[in-house]
Structures are given as C-alpha cells and as structure tokens.
C-alpha cells in the first residue's frame, strides 16, 4: 500500500470522540461531597473547642446565680463571682501579674481587659462591678444589683473567651 491509498482510506475515517470533562463521573461527585463534609466537620469541631471555656464559664455563672437566689448569701456570691473572674483572668493573662491584684487595682484590670465600655453599665470601677472590690469581705455588703452584675460579668467573659 502506498501513501496515496492510505490518504484516501484515512479521509473516510472519523476522528474518535474526545471524552467530555463536564459533567464529571459520579465518583468525582462523591469524593467532592466527602471532602466538603470533612472540611465542614473540622470547622465545626474547631469552633466547638474554641468556645468550651465560654460555655463552662456561663454555666458556672448561672450556677452561682442560682445558689445566690436560693440562699441569699451575698458575700459568698461575690466571692464566687470574683473567683470565676480570677480563674479566667489567670488563664488568659500572666498569673504573677493578675493573681496579686486586689481592690481598686483588680477593678481597673477588669475594666481594662473588658475593653471599651458597651451598653449602659459603666463597668467594674464605677458601675455594678464596684462591689467586687471588697463586698465579699464585708459581713453585709452594700446593696448591689445581682442581675446587672451578672450581665457585666457575662460581657467580660464573652470578651475574654
């Protein structure tokens, strides 16, 4: 067979069909769906783990509030709220700088770590949180609003965790 005959025969041949890239095979869809589900699971787990301290602190604050409403023991309530705030502060800041703070210095630190003031409560130094300075050590602390204090502490916890 010579070259001319081959060219004539090849002229009648149809080029083979090239496979299409779209739509992909079903297994490709399954792999993509699996990867997306895995990424979504990783993001959800990371978010859940990053907020576990906040959820714990909120539960602890609710328990402290419930014990206070049940017993009416104001010094114990203030002591437990202060202790919760200190545990979170020691966790987030240097222990040797936070653990020694008392009184007005402690309130200044709480206001500083709270950031700019939000809402109507002026904060720990001048607002409902000022009772935390010495209220736990008095036999009868001055009158304070436990609900406003709880909201202030919740805002501080939210900012820190």
Buried (B, 14 or more C-beta within 10 A) or exposed (E): EEEEEEEEEEEEEEEEEEEEEEEEEEEEEEEEEEEEEEEEEEEEEEEEEEEEBBEBBBEBBEEBBEBBEEEEEBBBBBBBBBEBBBBBBBEEBEEEEBEEBEEEEBBBBBBEBBEEEEEEBBBBBEBBBBBBBBBBEEEEBEEBEBEBBBBBBBBBBEEBB
